[in-house]
Amino acid sequence: MKLLPALALTALVVGAASARADDDVPPSAEETKSIVAALEAMGCKGYDEIEKESRQGGGYHFEIDDANCKDGQFDIKLDRDFKLVSKTRD
């Protein structure tokens, strides 16, 4: 009978960790300024939305939706140091 409470606690911890990994928040004003500078360096101006996405196992990255770049519209991911992770044509 001690197994059931242990399983319930494990499910609660795993569920909480999964929920935290899905929590996307807007970047701070300072982060947004750095993101915009990184986008401009890539030849991009304007975007639809920026989210700071938590990553499983800790850490985060930034996702920029519908960035307007000189070579088209892209979804862009930057790491926490504002370095390019991926650039996918939208």
KAURWO-V23832 format. One record per pair of residues at least 12 apart in sequence whose ideal C-beta (glycine too) atoms are under 10 Angstrom apart, sorted by the first residue. I is the first residue (numbers start at 1). J is the second residue. If there is no record, write none. Layout:
<<I | J> <I | J>>
This chain:
<<17 | 56> <17 | 57> <18 | 56> <19 | 54> <20 | 54> <20 | 56> <20 | 58> <21 | 53> <21 | 54> <21 | 55> <21 | 56> <21 | 57> <21 | 58> <21 | 60> <22 | 53> <22 | 54> <22 | 56> <23 | 52> <23 | 53> <23 | 54> <23 | 60> <24 | 49> <24 | 50> <24 | 51> <24 | 52> <24 | 53> <24 | 54> <24 | 60> <24 | 63> <25 | 51> <25 | 52> <25 | 53> <25 | 54> <25 | 60> <26 | 49> <26 | 50> <26 | 51> <26 | 52> <27 | 50> <27 | 51> <27 | 52> <27 | 60> <27 | 62> <27 | 63> <27 | 64> <27 | 78> <28 | 52> <31 | 50> <31 | 52> <31 | 60> <31 | 62> <31 | 78> <31 | 80> <31 | 82> <32 | 50> <32 | 52> <32 | 62> <34 | 62> <34 | 78> <34 | 81> <34 | 82> <35 | 47> <35 | 50> <35 | 52> <35 | 62> <35 | 64> <35 | 67> <35 | 76> <35 | 78> <35 | 82> <36 | 50> <36 | 64> <36 | 82> <37 | 82> <38 | 62> <38 | 64> <38 | 76> <38 | 78> <38 | 81> <38 | 82> <38 | 83> <38 | 84> <39 | 64> <39 | 67> <39 | 68> <39 | 69> <39 | 74> <39 | 76> <39 | 78> <39 | 82> <39 | 84> <41 | 82> <41 | 84> <42 | 67> <42 | 69> <42 | 70> <42 | 71> <42 | 74> <42 | 76> <42 | 78> <42 | 84> <42 | 87> <43 | 67> <43 | 68> <43 | 69> <43 | 70> <43 | 71> <44 | 64> <44 | 67> <44 | 68> <44 | 69> <44 | 70> <44 | 71> <44 | 72> <44 | 73> <44 | 74> <44 | 76> <44 | 87> <45 | 67> <45 | 68> <45 | 69> <45 | 70> <46 | 66> <46 | 67> <46 | 68> <46 | 69> <46 | 73> <47 | 64> <47 | 65> <47 | 66> <47 | 67> <47 | 68> <47 | 69> <47 | 73> <47 | 74> <47 | 75> <47 | 76> <48 | 64> <48 | 65> <48 | 66> <48 | 67> <48 | 68> <48 | 73> <48 | 75> <48 | 90> <49 | 63> <49 | 64> <49 | 65> <49 | 66> <49 | 67> <49 | 75> <50 | 62> <50 | 63> <50 | 64> <50 | 65> <50 | 67> <50 | 76> <50 | 78> <51 | 63> <51 | 64> <51 | 65> <52 | 80> <53 | 77> <55 | 79> <55 | 80> <59 | 79> <59 | 80> <60 | 79> <60 | 80> <61 | 77> <61 | 78> <61 | 79> <61 | 80> <61 | 81> <61 | 82> <61 | 83> <61 | 85> <61 | 86> <62 | 76> <62 | 77> <62 | 78> <62 | 79> <62 | 80> <62 | 82> <62 | 85> <63 | 75> <63 | 76> <63 | 77> <63 | 78> <63 | 85> <63 | 86> <64 | 76> <64 | 77> <64 | 78> <64 | 87> <65 | 90> <66 | 90> <67 | 87> <67 | 90> <68 | 90> <69 | 87> <69 | 89> <69 | 90> <71 | 87> <71 | 89> <72 | 87> <72 | 89> <72 | 90> <73 | 89> <73 | 90> <74 | 86> <74 | 87> <74 | 88> <74 | 89> <74 | 90> <75 | 87> <75 | 88> <75 | 89> <75 | 90> <76 | 88> <76 | 90>>
